[in-house]
Amino acid sequence: MTMQFTDRVERVEPSATLAISNLASKLEADGVDVVDLSVGEPDFPTPENVVEAGKAALDAGHTGYTPSNGVPELKEAIVGKLEADGLDYTTDEVIVTPGGKQALYETFQTLVDDGDEVVLLDPAWVSYEAMAKLAGGSLSRIDLSESAFQLEPVLDELAATVSDDTELLVINSPSNPSGAVFTDAALEGVRDLAVDHDVTVISDEIYDTVTYGVEQTSLGALDGMGDRTVTINGFSKAYSMTGWRLGYLAAPESLIEQAGKLHSHSVSCAANFVQRAGIEALENTEESVAEMRNAFESRRDMLVELFAEHGIDVPVPDGAFYMMLPVDGDDQAWCEGAIEEAHVATVPGSAFGTPGYARLSYAASEERLREGVERLADAGYI
Ligand SMILES: Cc1ncc(COP(=O)(O)O)c(C=O)c1O
């Protein structure tokens, strides 16, 4: 039998990062030592107290379903965290999800209908495009690569794109893949456009604990944004909990009611004991979070310096743990060559809508990062 698949799934491509990780796995299976700078997860263990809280929750029998939108104690802790960021949400305005990705997926499915315009800022994290397309949205994109990945200098372009027909705008600061942290003036510009054109904005703040010497502002805290912002966050990056799958969305109750239907009919709830560990992560990890941030900052500084020694100016990221390395020629070919010849795995910028760059993750030890740069230099890639 020939199965017929939906237009919905056929209109999205598999993750472009997959080609690189497949190549990396193949080489590693052949015994090659690959410096993997393609990964989007912190290289630290989950803080011990969080692991213990998860184990204790299992021992205490927290193994059943929870209320679909999350256990009340976790939702309270989330509301407390958001309040500290200047955001005014109640526990009825939160859905706890298995990962930030699910929170985003539910938001796109709840807001975007066939043909609705979704505006992305390039480079944009790969899954926004796929999620918009799965929901039937049509994409408009603003290129930030000419402005060192900052939004403020291209607000005019954004203003020329966003209109009364725009359904959704996606902001991700600190950004994956550029590491840019948008200025308050940029976010205020977004606010003005969103209010003028009655647009809903997703503010994906999953890297909010990883900033270097700058403050990240929560979009939803700006005047006029409270009732039109969907704040997305998660535990993967801040607390090195990628495999636990825990995230959330916070939004006006009307959206929660609609998205909650999707949530309850799909995932039911996030894992019970994981949610309990999430409370510990939000309440008692200040030190671990600071240690990880400090390590990322030293690595960023080291990489910027190493590339400068090779005559390459990388736009210096103020947050997250990625940077965009300008590369010559076709970036897909550059990344494939870099992994095959230099055994260094990176992700092509075109996967994020910005050709001409390779995204490097510095979620790797200083030693491995140094090794990676040396290999790229020795093989003539930089
Ligand atoms: C910008 C951004 N948002 C959301 C996510 C989702 O992360 P998770 O589903 O692990 O919470 C990621 C993960 O790479 C990301 O980079």
The ligand as a Gaussian input file, in Angstrom:
#p B3LYP/6-31G(d) Opt

LIG

0 1
 C       15.476000      29.306000      20.685000
 C       15.013000      28.020000      21.258000
 N       13.755000      27.936000      21.711000
 C       13.276000      26.796000      22.215000
 C       14.060000      25.679000      22.303000
 C       13.421000      24.438000      22.860000
 O       14.109000      23.796000      23.859000
 P       13.446000      22.671000      24.745000
 O       12.328000      22.067000      23.983000
 O       14.545000      21.711000      25.034000
 O       12.941000      23.367000      25.981000
 C       15.367000      25.700000      21.837000
 C       16.215000      24.486000      21.840000
 O       17.206000      24.365000      21.162000
 C       15.867000      26.908000      21.322000
 O       17.124000      27.027000      20.889000

